[in-house]
Amino acid sequence: MNRNIVCIGAGYIGGPTMAVIAKMNPDRKVMVVDINAERIAAWNSEDYSLPIYEPGLVDVVKEVRGRNLFFSTDIEGAVKECDIIFVGVNTPTKMFGRGAGRASDLQYWEATAREIKRFAECDKIVVEKSTLPVRTAAAMEAILNGGRGEGEEGTKGSGIQFTVLSNPEFLAEGTAIKDLLEPDRVLIGGPQTDAGAKAIQAVVDIYATWVPRERILTTNVWSAELTKLAANAFLAQRVSSINAIAGLCEATGADVDEVARVIGADGRIGPKFLKAGPGFGGSCFKKDVLNLVYLCESFGLHTAAEYWMGVIRMNQHQQERIVSRLFAAMFNTLANKKIALFGFAFKADTGDTRETPAGTVARLLAEEHVRVTITDPKALVNARRDLADLSDVTYEEDEYKAAEGADAIILMTDWRHYPTLDWNRIYDSMRKPALVFDTRNCLAAAELRKIGFRVLNVGK
């Protein structure tokens, strides 16, 4: 078995992960392949205009691209050349047929498995990197290791054995490179067989070049698949929980930041993900919780399914509540008013807008006939795509221009430079009374009030 590695899928998982693996394994050839030629061209661009924004990513790619990291659309050649194949293709929520709105859509994953089978000429280790439902590895193994008889698809590879592992990613967008270089843990799950043990060790060896061995955890493949869903569900649950408390804080006069600080001081709970805000977004939390709901329903665990569905409902309610509070604060009418959304990415330090709370808020405002202006330092291209069906939305790179003539500003993403803006200048350019709704609680509310703003916060 050779030491070459390929990842099929050049998105948020494949690109950063393989770049760091190449950096920390300079003696290995690492490839990233994708059917999307435009995306691969961006990864190969001379000016490093990469298809995703992630702090530190450009520096890593500059170091290793062309040395031992290569981007290509040649999936067949990569499968033949590499004996360790990571699969990082998209697994969105299924929006049709059985499981619609909950289950994962596995059509891209299955197509990839069949391509691997068709092109392989020797034994391969296939590593699930995408987030997948529990026991998906069994289906992948059935596709890869089945139908290898004389005259059947894959005759060329008769006798080839595929060992399927699960190596879920635990990256947070905005800190993905740091998470890869300094992971809390690396999880590798595989079959409890001799072949499985050898395959697990082969993948352990990749990470062991920089990750302390005690942080590389191994399990059976089913535990690894479920752990990824459970981890994201627990994090999402914390966000929904603190936002549920935030509403109570607003009603009673408590301060959610103070409540969270004291709750987080309990060592059994801890402070992370206890920050009230507009709710969670991104590609993982909602999709993975819905997947968990579907799994619970499939196994007859309906009370558990309802519990996890409550996490999603609370998250949706938080965005509706933001617009409801704004409506009440602006004299019960928003029609024909200009409202500027500061930030559209689902979190700072990323251009990703998948499931962003700002998208929901923008659509709710549009229903009220609001003139919406959106500004964001990294996400305007995606915002235009996401809201292409809305007519009365404008996009502005300059925050000061976005605020001109606005009745209100809703701060949706906690970009670090927003608190440093000249808020006196912004106030002077707005219609009065000027309102700021800081859904991230990151601005100095007292200072804004001194300037003349009316200020709303979450949980205060």
SULKASUL-V760782 format. One record per residue. N is the residue number from 0. RES is the residue in one letter. PHI is phi in whole degrees, 0 to 359 (999 if undefined). BURIAL is I if it has 9 or more other C-alpha atoms within 8 Angstrom, else O. D_CENTER is the distance of its C-alpha to the mean C-alpha in Angstrom with 1 decimal. Layout:
# SULKASUL-V760782
N	RES	PHI	BURIAL	D_CENTER
N	RES	PHI	BURIAL	D_CENTER
This chain:
# SULKASUL-V760782
0	M	999	O	33.2
1	N	275	O	32.0
2	R	259	I	29.3
3	N	289	I	27.4
4	I	233	I	23.6
5	V	227	I	21.6
6	C	243	I	18.1
7	I	269	I	18.0
8	G	120	I	14.9
9	A	250	I	14.4
10	G	260	I	10.8
11	Y	295	O	7.9
12	I	273	I	9.2
13	G	296	I	12.8
14	G	299	I	13.7
15	P	299	I	12.9
16	T	296	I	13.8
17	M	290	I	17.0
18	A	297	I	17.9
19	V	290	I	18.1
20	I	300	I	19.9
21	A	295	I	22.3
22	K	299	I	22.9
23	M	269	O	23.8
24	N	229	I	25.7
25	P	296	O	27.9
26	D	270	O	30.3
27	R	248	I	27.9
28	K	271	I	27.1
29	V	237	I	23.4
30	M	234	I	22.3
31	V	233	I	19.3
32	V	234	I	20.2
33	D	199	I	19.0
34	I	284	O	21.1
35	N	277	O	19.6
36	A	296	O	22.4
37	E	296	O	21.1
38	R	294	I	17.9
39	I	297	I	20.1
40	A	299	O	22.5
41	A	293	I	20.0
42	W	297	I	19.2
43	N	265	I	23.1
44	S	299	I	23.9
45	E	296	O	26.8
46	D	267	O	25.4
47	Y	58	I	22.0
48	S	278	O	20.2
49	L	293	I	17.1
50	P	288	O	14.8
51	I	228	I	11.8
52	Y	257	I	12.4
53	E	207	I	11.8
54	P	306	I	14.7
55	G	88	O	17.1
56	L	292	I	15.8
57	V	302	I	18.8
58	D	298	O	21.3
59	V	292	I	20.2
60	V	297	I	20.4
61	K	302	O	23.7
62	E	290	O	25.1
63	V	244	I	24.5
64	R	295	I	24.2
65	G	86	O	27.6
66	R	270	O	28.6
67	N	220	I	26.8
68	L	238	I	23.5
69	F	223	I	23.9
70	F	247	I	21.9
71	S	203	I	23.6
72	T	262	I	23.8
73	D	275	O	26.4
74	I	294	I	24.8
75	E	300	I	28.2
76	G	297	O	29.4
77	A	293	I	26.4
78	V	298	I	26.8
79	K	293	I	30.5
80	E	276	O	30.1
81	C	245	I	27.5
82	D	263	I	28.1
83	I	243	I	24.6
84	I	241	I	22.0
85	F	273	I	18.3
86	V	244	I	16.6
87	G	236	I	13.0
88	V	280	I	13.4
89	N	291	O	11.4
90	T	230	I	11.9
91	P	290	O	11.4
92	T	293	I	13.2
93	K	291	I	16.9
94	M	246	O	18.7
95	F	210	O	22.2
96	G	62	O	24.8
97	R	293	O	24.5
98	G	79	I	21.5
99	A	304	I	20.4
100	G	85	I	17.7
101	R	225	I	16.9
102	A	290	I	17.2
103	S	281	I	15.0
104	D	273	I	16.5
105	L	259	O	17.7
106	Q	294	O	19.9
107	Y	287	I	18.1
108	W	296	I	17.9
109	E	294	I	21.6
110	A	299	O	22.6
111	T	293	I	21.3
112	A	301	I	23.2
113	R	291	I	26.3
114	E	294	I	26.0
115	I	302	I	25.9
116	K	299	I	28.9
117	R	292	I	30.8
118	F	266	I	30.5
119	A	293	I	30.8
120	E	240	O	34.3
121	C	204	I	34.0
122	D	302	I	32.2
123	K	224	I	28.5
124	I	259	I	25.8
125	V	251	I	22.7
126	V	245	I	19.6
127	E	291	I	16.7
128	K	250	I	13.5
129	S	295	I	11.4
130	T	283	I	10.7
131	L	227	I	14.1
132	P	296	I	16.7
133	V	299	I	19.4
134	R	77	I	22.2
135	T	295	O	20.5
136	A	302	I	21.9
137	A	295	O	25.3
138	A	293	O	24.8
139	M	297	I	23.7
140	E	295	I	26.7
141	A	297	O	29.0
142	I	292	I	28.1
143	L	288	I	28.4
144	N	263	I	31.5
145	G	264	O	33.2
146	G	65	O	35.6
147	R	256	I	36.8
148	G	284	O	40.5
149	E	300	O	43.1
150	G	83	O	42.6
151	E	267	O	39.1
152	E	306	O	35.9
153	G	89	I	35.2
154	T	306	I	38.9
155	K	304	O	38.5
156	G	257	I	36.3
157	S	307	I	38.7
158	G	90	O	38.4
159	I	290	I	34.9
160	Q	244	O	32.8
161	F	249	I	29.0
162	T	249	I	27.5
163	V	258	I	24.0
164	L	242	I	21.9
165	S	241	I	18.5
166	N	225	I	16.5
167	P	296	I	13.0
168	E	269	I	10.5
169	F	235	O	9.8
170	L	268	O	8.0
171	A	252	O	6.9
172	E	299	I	6.1
173	G	99	I	9.7
174	T	228	I	11.3
175	A	299	I	10.1
176	I	294	I	13.8
177	K	298	O	15.3
178	D	297	I	13.4
179	L	286	I	14.6
180	L	282	I	18.1
181	E	229	O	18.5
182	P	287	I	16.7
183	D	296	O	17.7
184	R	198	O	18.1
185	V	242	I	17.8
186	L	248	I	18.3
187	I	230	I	20.3
188	G	246	I	21.8
189	G	204	I	24.6
190	P	298	I	27.9
191	Q	272	O	30.6
192	T	226	O	33.1
193	D	299	O	34.7
194	A	296	O	32.6
195	G	297	I	29.4
196	A	297	I	30.5
197	K	293	O	31.2
198	A	293	I	27.9
199	I	302	I	26.0
200	Q	296	O	28.2
201	A	297	O	27.5
202	V	281	I	23.7
203	V	305	I	24.6
204	D	299	O	26.8
205	I	296	I	23.9
206	Y	282	I	22.1
207	A	293	I	25.4
208	T	292	O	26.3
209	W	218	O	24.3
210	V	264	I	22.9
211	P	305	O	25.6
212	R	301	O	26.7
213	E	290	O	26.5
214	R	267	I	22.7
215	I	263	I	22.4
216	L	257	I	22.6
217	T	239	I	23.9
218	T	217	I	24.1
219	N	287	I	25.1
220	V	293	I	22.6
221	W	291	I	22.2
222	S	297	I	21.4
223	A	296	I	18.7
224	E	296	I	17.0
225	L	289	I	17.5
226	T	302	O	16.5
227	K	298	I	12.8
228	L	297	I	12.9
229	A	294	I	15.2
230	A	298	O	13.3
231	N	292	I	10.3
232	A	295	I	13.1
233	F	295	O	15.1
234	L	293	I	12.7
235	A	299	I	12.1
236	Q	298	I	15.8
237	R	294	I	16.6
238	V	297	I	15.0
239	S	295	I	16.9
240	S	295	I	19.9
241	I	290	I	20.3
242	N	289	I	19.9
243	A	295	I	22.6
244	I	291	I	24.7
245	A	301	I	24.2
246	G	299	I	26.0
247	L	292	I	28.8
248	C	299	I	29.0
249	E	299	I	29.5
250	A	284	O	32.2
251	T	253	O	34.1
252	G	93	O	33.9
253	A	283	I	31.8
254	D	248	I	29.2
255	V	297	I	25.8
256	D	294	I	25.2
257	E	292	O	28.4
258	V	299	I	27.7
259	A	296	I	24.3
260	R	298	I	26.1
261	V	286	O	28.8
262	I	301	I	26.6
263	G	292	I	24.5
264	A	288	I	27.7
265	D	287	O	28.3
266	G	300	O	27.5
267	R	285	O	26.7
268	I	251	O	23.8
269	G	81	I	22.7
270	P	271	I	21.2
271	K	287	O	17.4
272	F	62	O	15.2
273	L	247	I	18.5
274	K	252	I	17.9
275	A	294	I	18.8
276	G	184	I	17.2
277	P	278	I	16.1
278	G	108	I	13.7
279	F	277	I	10.1
280	G	218	I	7.6
281	G	92	I	4.1
282	S	279	O	3.7
283	C	254	O	4.7
284	F	301	I	7.4
285	K	297	I	9.6
286	K	300	I	9.6
287	D	287	I	10.4
288	V	295	I	12.9
289	L	297	I	14.5
290	N	297	I	14.8
291	L	295	I	16.5
292	V	301	I	18.7
293	Y	297	I	19.8
294	L	298	I	20.7
295	C	299	I	22.7
296	E	297	I	24.4
297	S	297	O	25.2
298	F	261	O	27.0
299	G	77	O	28.8
300	L	265	I	27.0
301	H	287	O	27.0
302	T	294	O	27.2
303	A	296	I	24.1
304	A	298	I	22.3
305	E	296	I	23.6
306	Y	301	O	22.4
307	W	289	I	18.8
308	M	295	I	19.1
309	G	299	O	20.4
310	V	298	I	17.1
311	I	292	I	15.7
312	R	298	O	19.0
313	M	296	I	19.1
314	N	294	I	15.8
315	Q	295	I	17.3
316	H	298	O	20.5
317	Q	297	I	19.3
318	Q	288	I	18.5
319	E	295	I	21.9
320	R	292	O	23.6
321	I	300	I	22.6
322	V	291	I	24.4
323	S	296	O	27.2
324	R	294	O	27.9
325	L	296	I	28.0
326	F	303	I	30.3
327	A	294	I	32.7
328	A	285	O	32.7
329	M	249	O	33.6
330	F	67	O	36.7
331	N	62	O	35.2
332	T	207	O	34.6
333	L	241	I	31.9
334	A	301	O	33.5
335	N	66	O	34.0
336	K	273	I	32.6
337	K	263	I	30.3
338	I	233	I	27.1
339	A	260	I	24.8
340	L	267	I	21.1
341	F	269	I	20.3
342	G	101	I	16.6
343	F	233	I	14.4
344	A	300	I	11.0
345	F	289	I	8.9
346	K	202	I	9.7
347	A	290	I	12.2
348	D	66	I	12.2
349	T	208	I	9.7
350	G	262	I	10.7
351	D	288	I	7.6
352	T	241	I	9.1
353	R	295	O	7.5
354	E	57	I	9.0
355	T	295	I	10.0
356	P	302	I	13.1
357	A	297	I	15.1
358	G	295	I	15.1
359	T	295	I	16.7
360	V	298	I	19.0
361	A	300	I	20.1
362	R	290	I	21.1
363	L	295	I	22.9
364	L	294	I	24.7
365	A	299	I	25.6
366	E	296	O	27.3
367	E	268	O	29.4
368	H	63	I	30.5
369	V	279	I	29.0
370	R	272	I	29.0
371	V	263	I	25.4
372	T	240	I	24.7
373	I	244	I	21.2
374	T	230	I	20.8
375	D	196	I	17.9
376	P	288	O	18.3
377	K	228	I	15.4
378	A	243	I	14.1
379	L	293	I	17.5
380	V	299	O	17.4
381	N	292	I	14.3
382	A	297	I	16.0
383	R	300	I	19.2
384	R	293	O	17.7
385	D	294	O	16.0
386	L	250	O	19.2
387	A	301	O	21.7
388	D	276	O	23.6
389	L	264	O	24.4
390	S	271	O	27.6
391	D	262	O	28.2
392	V	233	I	25.1
393	T	242	O	25.6
394	Y	231	I	23.4
395	E	218	I	24.6
396	E	290	I	23.5
397	D	273	O	26.1
398	E	297	I	25.5
399	Y	294	O	29.3
400	K	292	O	29.9
401	A	299	I	27.1
402	A	277	I	29.0
403	E	300	I	32.4
404	G	76	O	34.1
405	A	283	I	31.2
406	D	277	I	32.2
407	A	206	I	29.0
408	I	241	I	25.9
409	I	249	I	22.7
410	L	277	I	20.5
411	M	257	I	16.9
412	T	232	I	15.0
413	D	273	I	16.5
414	W	299	I	17.1
415	R	297	O	19.7
416	H	276	O	22.4
417	Y	300	O	22.7
418	P	296	O	25.1
419	T	269	O	27.2
420	L	296	O	27.9
421	D	278	O	31.6
422	W	286	O	31.4
423	N	295	O	35.1
424	R	297	O	34.8
425	I	297	I	32.0
426	Y	299	I	34.3
427	D	297	O	37.3
428	S	272	I	35.6
429	M	265	I	34.4
430	R	288	O	36.5
431	K	252	O	37.9
432	P	287	O	37.2
433	A	269	I	33.9
434	L	236	I	31.0
435	V	239	I	27.7
436	F	252	I	25.2
437	D	268	I	23.0
438	T	285	I	20.2
439	R	255	I	18.8
440	N	52	O	22.3
441	C	248	O	22.1
442	L	263	O	25.3
443	A	278	O	28.9
444	A	300	O	30.0
445	A	297	O	33.6
446	E	292	O	33.9
447	L	297	I	32.5
448	R	293	I	35.1
449	K	298	O	37.8
450	I	294	I	37.0
451	G	132	O	37.4
452	F	292	I	34.0
453	R	276	I	33.4
454	V	233	I	30.3
455	L	244	I	28.0
456	N	231	I	25.5
457	V	273	I	23.3
458	G	78	I	25.3
459	K	218	I	28.4
